[in-house]
Amino acid sequence: CFFYVVIDESGPYGHDWVTWKQIFLLVDVVCCCAVLFPIVWSIKNLREAARTDGKAAVNLMKLTLFRHYYVVVIFYIYFTRVVVYALETITSYRYSWTSVVAAELATLAFYMFTGYKFKPEAHNPYFVIDDEEEEAAAEALKLEDEFEL
């Protein structure tokens, strides 16, 4: 986070250094919760949709994907906030680079997982349009005199 760069570069000699470091830690935790909120909300909506409409198989597939993604996000946040900090505190100065390498490898693995799971595909089951929906949309377009973007 940008805030940590500013605080760590200024050092503990600065006025109110500890207070600002705690404030930025609180902002970091709030941002992590803000990332988790849409995932939890999507899982809740998919559960409700699976109960109400007849597309249970597609919704179950999406629900499973978002559950896996939720677990990976929780693990990533825990690892980068707790384990990396623990590595910083327990390693000697000579091996302080290990915490940076661990954080960067975790970030690389997280982005690779996200890219792999949500990659575009020619026959993506998440974007399948039902024939009835397609026909209804075509009829709606025919009824309109002008089609504007």
N, C-alpha and C positions, 0 to 999 in steps of 0.2 A: 504494500500500500504506500502511496506517496507520502502520507503523514509520517510513517516510520522513517523514511529517508530524511525528512526534515528534522525530526526529533533526534535520530541517531547521529546526524552530522553536527548538530548543535552541542550535544554532549550534556552531561549532568551539571556542568558549571553554570548553565543558563538559568535565568530566573524562572521559577515555577516549572522546572523541567519535569519533575515527577507528576505534577498535576496534569500537564499536557499529555504526557505519556499515558496516563490512566484514561484521560478523555478520549484519546485516539484508540485505545484498546476497546473502550465502550462503543465507539463508532464502528470499529471493525466487527464486533459481535453483532451489532444491529444490522450491519450490511450482510453478514452471514445469514441472519434470520430472514432478511428481505429476499435473499436468494432461495431459501428453503420454502418460503410461503407459497410461491406459484406452483412449485412441485407438489406440495401437499394439497393445494387447491385443485390441481388437475387430477390427482388420484381420487379425491372426493367426488368430483364431477363425473369421472369415468365409472365409479361405483354406482352412482345414481343413474347414469345413462344405461348401464348394463341391466339394471332392474326394470327400467321403463320401456326401452325399445327392444326390438327383436334382433338386434345385432350383437348378441352376447359374445360371439366368438371374436369379433373385431375388437370390441371393448375390452375383453379379457386379455387380448394380445397387447393392447395399448397399456392396460393397467399393469401387466407384468413388466413391460418396458419401463414405465415410470417408477415402479417399485424398485427395480434394479438401479435405476438412475438415482433415486433418493438415497439408497444405501451407499452408492459410490460418492455422492456429494457429501454425505455425513462423514464418511471415512476420510475424504480429501480435506475437509475443514478440520476434523480432529487431528489428522496427521500434520497438516501444515501449521496449526496453531499450538498444539500440545507437544507432539513428538519432536518437531524441529526445534522448538524452544528448549526441550529437555536436552537435545543434542548440543545446543549452544552452551548450556550451562555445565554439562558434565564433561565435555571434551576439553582437552588442554588447548592452549593457543596455537600450538603447532598443527593440530588437526581441526581447527575451527572451520575449515573449508568443507568438512563432511556434512555439516548442517545445511549449507548452501546447496551442495550436490543433492542431498536428500529432498530438499524442497523443490528443486528444479526437476528432478526425476519424477516426483509425485505429480507435479504440474503437467509434465509431458505425458505421463500415463493417463491422467485425468482427461486431457484434451484429446488424446488418441482414442480413448474409450468413447467419449462423447461424439467424436467425429465418425467412429465406426458404427455406433448404434443408430445415429441419426443421419447417415449418409443418404444422398439421393439415389434412388434406384428407378429403373425403367418401369417395373411392375411393383411399386410400393403398395403394400396392403393397407397402409394408413390413409392413402389418398384415393381409394377406390370409390368411384361415384356409381351409385345404384342406377340401373337402367330407368327406373321410374322417376328418379330425381332428374336424370338427364332429359327425359321426355318432357317433364313438367317445366324445366328451365327453357327448353326449346319452344314450347307453347307460349310461355310468358314473353319470350323475345318476339315471337310472331305477332302477338297482340299489341305490342308497343309500336307506335308509329316511328319514333326515332330512338336510336340507341346511342347514348352519349357516354363518354368515359369521363 
